[in-house]
Amino acid sequence: MSTTTAEQLYEQQIKLLPVTERLRLVAIIAHDLAAPTVAEEPRPRSLLELEGVGAEIWEGIDAQQYVNALRKEWDHRP
């Protein structure tokens, strides 16, 4: 079983078509490539998927001390 390359297909089939048909083929291919496939369509995401992301940033930091420091900053802002 031999495979046909894009170049062979072009030379043997597409190049023989009238210009208008080749342009129509280009439009069809462009439309097909621009349309997302089922696998590429984004699925709805949940905020719960973010649980634990960036946890290493807060490692060793006491939550209450952090909040207290933020509140202290707010008191000094104009």
Buried (B, 14 or more C-beta within 10 A) or exposed (E): EEEEEEEEEEEEEEEEEEEEEBEEEEEEEEEEEEEEEEEEEEEEEEEEEEEEEEEEEEEEEEEEEEEEEEEEEEEEEE
